[in-house]
Amino acid sequence: MLKPLNREDFDRYIDFVYTLALGPHKSGYPTYTDGIKTKEDFVERSLLAFERDNEDILLYEREGRAVGWIHYYYLPEDKYLDTCSFCIESGMGEAVIEFIAFARARFPGSELYLGFSGENAQARAVLEAEGFTCIEQDFNDVFDLDSYEPTQEDPDIVSVTKENFGVFRALHAQHEEMYWNSERLLANMDDWRLLLYMPGGVPMGALQARKDGEMGEIFGVFFPGDHDAAAYRALTTAALNGAKADGAKAMTFFNESESQEDALALGFRYVGEYVCYQTAL
């Protein structure tokens, strides 16, 4: 059974739920198994549910005992529903089914996104049985920046501005289905590091990376055709240099199979498989 978690009960459950967050088969994404996010991060992020109107934590009980919680957030202007934590000790499949039912009743007409580790067989089986679409299946990689020494950047790297944004948009066009599409990026450029790889003035690649304090994230590297190792390495190196200059401690990157070898060669370490499912409620 799902029920709203009261603030006065938060301290009673937080330690237990955090232990669940450390198990890939007992939790969803974002993961806390990556070695960069801490318990303090988990507590701080969870507490925001009591300050924001578009978030809530649902306690999950089985046979009268709390066995986890689901922390969700909703963007009404985009009809976008996602989770901040999905931590269940036992009955993961049943919890997913109950949350889907809750979401359909509470947020009809919205898009629900749920991400889990590839190891979370129960959650994945239920989502596939419920008709969700698997929209992403990647390698979750992390780059530790504390000991990183910036390297020489390729001279063909160009920062994206409003003046040359059309060039970036053309390369990003095949990925406009993601939430952070070109329109939203253009409206929030200060929050992003957007780069182009322009050898001889020809756009051969683009990169989209989030500036997010101590933990940055590369959302994607885009090419006019197939994966281009030279473009990938040049763009990713520039993103790492920029994040280091900003004071970031780590960089996350969800790589596809075509780029995983290049990511590992650059110094990323593999955390686990990430699988994201989506459906219209």
Phi, psi and chi 1 to 4 in degrees:
 res  aa     phi    psi   chi1   chi2   chi3   chi4
   1 MET       -  137.4  178.3  179.7   71.0      -
   2 LEU  -101.8  136.3  -69.0  171.4      -      -
   3 LYS  -149.0  149.2   65.9  177.8 -175.1  179.7
   4 PRO   -58.8  138.5  -23.7   34.5      -      -
   5 LEU   -85.2  127.3  176.6   70.5      -      -
   6 ASN   -80.8  147.9  -63.1  -39.7      -      -
   7 ARG   -58.5  -36.1  175.8   62.1 -176.9   87.4
   8 GLU   -69.0  -16.8   52.2  -93.4   29.0      -
   9 ASP   -97.0   -3.8  -69.7  -30.7      -      -
  10 PHE   -58.2  -49.1 -179.9   85.9      -      -
  11 ASP   -64.0  -25.7  -67.2  -21.1      -      -
  12 ARG   -67.8  -31.1  177.6 -177.9  175.6 -173.3
  13 TYR  -112.1  -14.8  -64.5  111.9      -      -
  14 ILE   -60.0  -42.5 -176.2   62.6      -      -
  15 ASP   -64.4  -43.4  -69.9  -20.4      -      -
  16 PHE   -62.2  -46.3  164.8   62.2      -      -
  17 VAL   -66.6  -35.5  174.1      -      -      -
  18 TYR   -63.5  -36.2  178.9   67.5      -      -
  19 THR   -62.2  -33.5   64.3      -      -      -
  20 LEU   -68.4  -35.5  -57.5  179.7      -      -
  21 ALA   -63.3  -19.1      -      -      -      -
  22 LEU   -87.8   -1.4  -61.2  178.1      -      -
  23 GLY  -111.1  116.1      -      -      -      -
  24 PRO   -61.9  -26.0   18.9  -30.7      -      -
  25 HIS   -88.3   -2.6   59.1  -67.4      -      -
  26 LYS  -117.2    7.7  -65.6 -176.5  178.5 -178.2
  27 SER  -147.9  166.1   60.3      -      -      -
  28 GLY  -109.6 -169.7      -      -      -      -
  29 TYR   -95.5  152.2  -95.0   72.4      -      -
  30 PRO   -68.1  141.3   24.6  -33.6      -      -
  31 THR   -85.5  148.3 -176.0      -      -      -
  32 TYR  -109.2   20.0  -76.7   77.4      -      -
  33 THR   -98.3    8.2   65.6      -      -      -
  34 ASP   -87.4   -3.9   55.8   13.1      -      -
  35 GLY    79.9    2.7      -      -      -      -
  36 ILE  -117.6  -35.5   56.5  173.5      -      -
  37 LYS   -84.7  140.5  -68.0 -170.2  -75.3  -65.5
  38 THR  -112.4  174.6   64.9      -      -      -
  39 LYS   -61.9  -38.6 -178.4  177.5 -178.9  179.3
  40 GLU   -59.9  -40.0  -71.0   71.3   23.7      -
  41 ASP   -61.9  -42.5  -65.6  -33.7      -      -
  42 PHE   -63.5  -45.2 -174.9   79.6      -      -
  43 VAL   -64.2  -46.5  173.2      -      -      -
  44 GLU   -60.8  -44.4 -179.0 -180.0    0.2      -
  45 ARG   -67.3  -38.6 -176.3   63.9 -170.7   88.9
  46 SER   -66.9  -37.6  -60.7      -      -      -
  47 LEU   -64.7  -24.4  -77.4  170.4      -      -
  48 LEU   -63.5  -20.1  -71.3  176.9      -      -
  49 ALA   -60.6  -26.2      -      -      -      -
  50 PHE   -89.5   -4.1  -57.1  103.2      -      -
  51 GLU  -108.8  -16.6  -60.2  177.9   11.9      -
  52 ARG  -112.3  138.5  -63.8  175.6  172.9  175.5
  53 ASP   -73.2  -19.8  -66.0  -24.8      -      -
  54 ASN  -102.3   16.2   64.9  -34.6      -      -
  55 GLU  -131.9  157.2  -64.4 -171.6   15.2      -
  56 ASP  -161.2  157.1 -156.2   -3.2      -      -
  57 ILE  -115.6  127.5  -64.2  176.9      -      -
  58 LEU  -105.7  120.0  -58.6  174.4      -      -
  59 LEU   -76.8  137.1 -167.6   68.4      -      -
  60 TYR  -109.7  123.4 -177.3   57.3      -      -
  61 GLU  -117.6  143.9  -64.0 -179.2  -22.4      -
  62 ARG  -132.3  127.1  -62.4 -176.4   80.3 -161.7
  63 GLU    53.1   39.1  -60.7  176.9   -8.3      -
  64 GLY    80.3    6.4      -      -      -      -
  65 ARG  -121.8  135.9 -175.3  175.7   73.2   88.9
  66 ALA   -70.8  127.0      -      -      -      -
  67 VAL  -123.4   13.2  -65.7      -      -      -
  68 GLY   152.3 -173.2      -      -      -      -
  69 TRP  -150.7  164.6   78.1   31.0      -      -
  70 ILE  -127.3  119.0  -57.9  166.8      -      -
  71 HIS  -104.4  115.3  177.7 -178.8      -      -
  72 TYR  -119.0  160.4   71.2   86.0      -      -
  73 TYR  -138.4  152.6   68.9   95.3      -      -
  74 TYR  -132.5  132.0 -178.6   61.1      -      -
  75 LEU  -106.0   97.2  -56.4  178.9      -      -
  76 PRO   -62.3  -34.5   20.1  -31.6      -      -
  77 GLU   -67.5  -23.6   65.2  -83.8   12.8      -
  78 ASP  -110.1   -3.5  -58.2  -48.3      -      -
  79 LYS    51.6   49.3  -65.3 -172.3  175.3 -178.9
  80 TYR  -115.9  124.2  177.5   95.4      -      -
  81 LEU  -123.0  129.4  179.8   62.5      -      -
  82 ASP  -149.1  174.4 -156.4  -19.6      -      -
  83 THR  -120.3  148.3   56.4      -      -      -
  84 CYS   -94.5  -30.5  -58.3      -      -      -
  85 SER  -156.0  143.3   56.1      -      -      -
  86 PHE  -140.4   83.0 -159.1  118.6      -      -
  87 CYS  -114.2  114.9  -57.6      -      -      -
  88 ILE  -134.4  125.6  -54.2  -65.0      -      -
  89 GLU   -73.4  -45.5 -179.9 -174.3   40.7      -
  90 SER  -146.1  150.8   60.8      -      -      -
  91 GLY    77.7   36.1      -      -      -      -
  92 MET   -56.7  -44.9  173.6   64.5   75.6      -
  93 GLY   -60.4  -44.9      -      -      -      -
  94 GLU   -64.9  -37.6  -68.5   88.9  -18.5      -
  95 ALA   -64.0  -41.0      -      -      -      -
  96 VAL   -62.2  -44.2  172.4      -      -      -
  97 ILE   -61.3  -43.6  -70.4  172.1      -      -
  98 GLU   -66.4  -38.4  -73.1 -163.6   36.3      -
  99 PHE   -68.4  -38.0 -178.3   68.4      -      -
 100 ILE   -61.2  -43.8  -66.3  170.5      -      -
 101 ALA   -62.5  -42.8      -      -      -      -
 102 PHE   -60.2  -46.0  162.9   82.9      -      -
 103 ALA   -65.4  -39.8      -      -      -      -
 104 ARG   -64.3  -36.3  -75.8  177.0  172.3  150.2
 105 ALA   -77.5  -36.1      -      -      -      -
 106 ARG   -88.0  -33.8 -179.9   74.2  177.0  -85.3
 107 PHE  -129.8   56.1  -56.9  103.5      -      -
 108 PRO   -63.1  143.7   24.5  -34.8      -      -
 109 GLY    84.7    1.4      -      -      -      -
 110 SER   -96.4  169.1  -60.5      -      -      -
 111 GLU  -104.0  125.1  -60.4  -74.3  -29.4      -
 112 LEU  -105.0  128.9  171.9   59.9      -      -
 113 TYR  -119.0  130.6  -65.5   80.0      -      -
 114 LEU  -133.5  124.2  -66.8  173.1      -      -
 115 GLY  -113.4  137.1      -      -      -      -
 116 PHE  -139.9  163.4  -72.3   93.8      -      -
 117 SER   -68.6  148.7  164.2      -      -      -
 118 GLY   -59.0  -21.7      -      -      -      -
 119 GLU   -77.5  -13.8  -62.6  179.2   39.7      -
 120 ASN   -84.6   76.7 -159.8  -37.5      -      -
 121 ALA   -63.8  -36.7      -      -      -      -
 122 GLN   -64.2  -48.6  -73.4 -170.2   48.1      -
 123 ALA   -63.1  -43.9      -      -      -      -
 124 ARG   -63.7  -41.5  -65.0 -176.4   62.7 -174.6
 125 ALA   -62.3  -41.5      -      -      -      -
 126 VAL   -67.3  -45.4  167.3      -      -      -
 127 LEU   -61.7  -39.8  -67.2  169.1      -      -
 128 GLU   -69.1  -38.3  -70.2  167.6    8.0      -
 129 ALA   -67.4  -29.9      -      -      -      -
 130 GLU   -83.1    0.7  -70.6  -73.8  -39.0      -
 131 GLY    85.9   14.5      -      -      -      -
 132 PHE   -66.7  151.5  -81.6   61.5      -      -
 133 THR   -97.1  129.6  -58.9      -      -      -
 134 CYS   -79.9  109.2 -179.4      -      -      -
 135 ILE  -100.3  -10.6   60.8  170.9      -      -
 136 GLU  -156.8  136.5 -170.1  173.6  -13.2      -
 137 GLN  -145.4  102.1 -169.3  164.3    3.9      -
 138 ASP  -131.2  171.5  -64.8  -34.1      -      -
 139 PHE   -92.5  120.4  -61.9   90.2      -      -
 140 ASN   -82.8  110.3  179.1    4.4      -      -
 141 ASP  -117.0  151.2  -61.2  -38.8      -      -
 142 VAL  -133.7  139.7  168.0      -      -      -
 143 PHE  -114.7  121.9 -164.3  102.3      -      -
 144 ASP   -86.7  117.0  -61.0  -65.7      -      -
 145 LEU   -92.5  -10.3  -72.2  163.9      -      -
 146 ASP   -55.3  -44.7  -84.0  -20.5      -      -
 147 SER  -100.6    9.5   58.8      -      -      -
 148 TYR   -78.8  131.4  173.1   66.0      -      -
 149 GLU  -104.0  117.2  -67.2  -65.0  -27.9      -
 150 PRO   -52.6  141.5  -26.9   36.0      -      -
 151 THR  -109.3  168.4   58.3      -      -      -
 152 GLN   -62.1  129.5 -176.8   67.0   38.1      -
 153 GLU   -86.8  150.4  -71.0 -173.6   17.1      -
 154 ASP   -66.0  132.2 -168.0  -58.6      -      -
 155 PRO   -66.3  -11.7   23.0  -34.1      -      -
 156 ASP   -89.9    7.2  -67.0  -43.4      -      -
 157 ILE   -81.1  131.5  -66.7  -66.3      -      -
 158 VAL  -128.9  133.0  176.7      -      -      -
 159 SER   -74.5  143.1  -65.0      -      -      -
 160 VAL   -84.2  132.0  175.8      -      -      -
 161 THR  -123.5  176.7   63.9      -      -      -
 162 LYS   -63.7  -28.2  -69.4 -176.5  177.8 -180.0
 163 GLU   -71.3  -36.8  -73.5   69.7   29.3      -
 164 ASN  -108.4   17.2   63.2    7.0      -      -
 165 PHE   -61.7  -30.0 -168.9   84.3      -      -
 166 GLY   -60.2  -33.0      -      -      -      -
 167 VAL   -66.8  -44.8  178.8      -      -      -
 168 PHE   -61.8  -44.7  174.0   87.0      -      -
 169 ARG   -58.5  -38.3 -173.3 -165.7  -64.8  -91.0
 170 ALA   -63.4  -37.9      -      -      -      -
 171 LEU   -77.4  -28.3  -71.1  170.4      -      -
 172 HIS   -82.2  -10.2 -165.9  -89.0      -      -
 173 ALA   -56.2  -35.3      -      -      -      -
 174 GLN   -74.7   -3.9   57.7 -171.5  -53.6      -
 175 HIS  -123.8   25.9  -59.3  -82.2      -      -
 176 GLU   -71.3   -8.1  -71.6  -60.6  -70.9      -
 177 GLU   -75.3  -16.0   76.5  -75.5   -8.7      -
 178 MET   -70.1  157.5   66.1  167.0   55.5      -
 179 TYR   -58.3  -46.7  176.2   80.0      -      -
 180 TRP   -84.6   73.3  -76.6  107.7      -      -
 181 ASN   -81.5 -179.8   54.8   28.7      -      -
 182 SER   -60.2  -38.6  -66.3      -      -      -
 183 GLU   -62.4  -45.6 -178.5  179.1   -8.5      -
 184 ARG   -70.8  -35.2  -69.8 -168.9  175.8   97.5
 185 LEU   -63.8  -43.4  -71.2  173.2      -      -
 186 LEU   -61.7  -34.7 -177.0   58.9      -      -
 187 ALA   -79.7  -12.3      -      -      -      -
 188 ASN  -133.5   40.5  -62.8  -87.5      -      -
 189 MET   -62.0  -28.5  -71.8 -172.3   68.3      -
 190 ASP   -66.1  -20.6  -70.0  -16.5      -      -
 191 ASP   -89.2   -1.9  -62.2  -30.3      -      -
 192 TRP  -128.6  151.3  -66.2   85.5      -      -
 193 ARG  -105.8  109.5  175.1  167.7  -73.9  103.9
 194 LEU  -113.0  125.9  -53.7  178.2      -      -
 195 LEU  -129.3  152.2  -57.5  172.0      -      -
 196 LEU  -122.7  147.4  -70.2  166.1      -      -
 197 TYR  -110.6  113.9  179.2   59.5      -      -
 198 MET  -126.8   62.6  -57.6  -84.7  -70.2      -
 199 PRO   -64.6  126.9   23.7  -33.7      -      -
 200 GLY    64.2   20.6      -      -      -      -
 201 GLY    79.5    5.2      -      -      -      -
 202 VAL  -100.5  125.3  179.2      -      -      -
 203 PRO   -71.1  111.5   24.0  -31.9      -      -
 204 MET  -113.1    0.8  -63.9  -57.6  -64.2      -
 205 GLY   179.9  158.1      -      -      -      -
 206 ALA  -144.8  152.3      -      -      -      -
 207 LEU  -132.8  144.4  178.4  142.7      -      -
 208 GLN  -127.0  113.6  167.4 -173.8  -11.2      -
 209 ALA  -130.8  137.1      -      -      -      -
 210 ARG   -85.1  131.3  180.0   83.3  172.4 -176.0
 211 LYS   -89.0  113.4  -60.8  177.2 -176.2  177.7
 212 ASP  -142.2   61.5 -161.8    9.7      -      -
 213 GLY    64.0 -128.1      -      -      -      -
 214 GLU   -78.6  -14.2  -66.7 -172.9  -10.4      -
 215 MET  -127.1  100.1  -70.3 -177.7  -78.3      -
 216 GLY   -87.0  171.0      -      -      -      -
 217 GLU  -149.2  132.0 -179.6  176.1  -11.4      -
 218 ILE   -88.3  120.6  -61.9  174.5      -      -
 219 PHE   -87.5  -20.9  -85.8   56.1      -      -
 220 GLY   171.7  153.5      -      -      -      -
 221 VAL  -121.0  130.5  178.3      -      -      -
 222 PHE  -122.0  142.9  -42.3  107.7      -      -
 223 PHE  -127.7  157.8  -47.7  101.8      -      -
 224 PRO   -71.0  -18.0   23.8  -33.4      -      -
 225 GLY  -141.5 -131.8      -      -      -      -
 226 ASP   -72.8  171.4  -65.4  -26.5      -      -
 227 HIS   -54.6  132.1  175.7   76.0      -      -
 228 ASP  -118.5  106.3 -176.5  -31.7      -      -
 229 ALA   -61.3  -40.8      -      -      -      -
 230 ALA   -64.2  -45.1      -      -      -      -
 231 ALA   -65.0  -42.6      -      -      -      -
 232 TYR   -59.1  -48.5  175.5   92.7      -      -
 233 ARG   -68.2  -37.8  -65.2 -167.5 -175.7 -155.2
 234 ALA   -65.8  -45.1      -      -      -      -
 235 LEU   -69.0  -43.5  -72.8  161.2      -      -
 236 THR   -66.7  -39.7  -56.6      -      -      -
 237 THR   -60.2  -43.9  -64.0      -      -      -
 238 ALA   -63.4  -37.4      -      -      -      -
 239 ALA   -66.9  -40.4      -      -      -      -
 240 LEU   -65.0  -42.6  -67.5  172.1      -      -
 241 ASN   -60.5  -43.2  -71.2  -11.0      -      -
 242 GLY   -65.2  -41.2      -      -      -      -
 243 ALA   -65.3  -40.5      -      -      -      -
 244 LYS   -62.0  -43.2  177.5   72.0  173.5 -175.8
 245 ALA   -63.6  -30.7      -      -      -      -
 246 ASP   -78.2   -8.4  -70.6  -17.0      -      -
 247 GLY    91.9   12.2      -      -      -      -
 248 ALA   -68.1  149.1      -      -      -      -
 249 LYS   -96.1  -23.7  -57.8  -62.2 -176.3 -177.2
 250 ALA  -156.1  159.7      -      -      -      -
 251 MET  -131.6  127.6  179.3   74.9   85.9      -
 252 THR   -99.2  145.7  -61.3      -      -      -
 253 PHE  -150.7  123.7 -165.1  172.5      -      -
 254 PHE   -95.3  102.5  -68.1   84.5      -      -
 255 ASN   -95.1  146.2  -82.4  -77.4      -      -
 256 GLU   -83.2  168.2  -61.9  177.7   -8.5      -
 257 SER   -59.7  -33.3   57.3      -      -      -
 258 GLU   -65.7  -27.7  -65.3   82.7   -0.2      -
 259 SER  -106.6   -4.0   57.1      -      -      -
 260 GLN   -62.4  -40.1 -179.8   66.2   -3.3      -
 261 GLU   -61.9  -42.0 -178.5  178.3  -11.9      -
 262 ASP   -67.0  -38.4  -68.8  -43.2      -      -
 263 ALA   -62.1  -46.4      -      -      -      -
 264 LEU   -65.0  -36.2  -63.1  178.4      -      -
 265 ALA   -65.9  -30.0      -      -      -      -
 266 LEU   -78.5  -15.5  -74.4  171.7      -      -
 267 GLY   117.4    3.5      -      -      -      -
 268 PHE   -68.5  150.4  -78.3   85.3      -      -
 269 ARG  -114.6  144.5   58.3  178.5  171.4   83.7
 270 TYR   -82.7  129.0  174.1   63.5      -      -
 271 VAL   -99.1  -45.8  174.4      -      -      -
 272 GLY   168.9  177.2      -      -      -      -
 273 GLU   -85.8  135.0 -177.8 -174.5   23.8      -
 274 TYR  -112.1  131.4  166.2   71.1      -      -
 275 VAL  -128.9  128.1 -173.3      -      -      -
 276 CYS  -118.8  134.9 -177.3      -      -      -
 277 TYR  -119.6  151.2  -67.8   87.0      -      -
 278 GLN  -142.7  147.8  174.5  -89.5  -19.7      -
 279 THR  -153.5  157.2 -164.6      -      -      -
 280 ALA   -91.2  127.0      -      -      -      -
 281 LEU   -82.7      -  -61.9  174.0      -      -
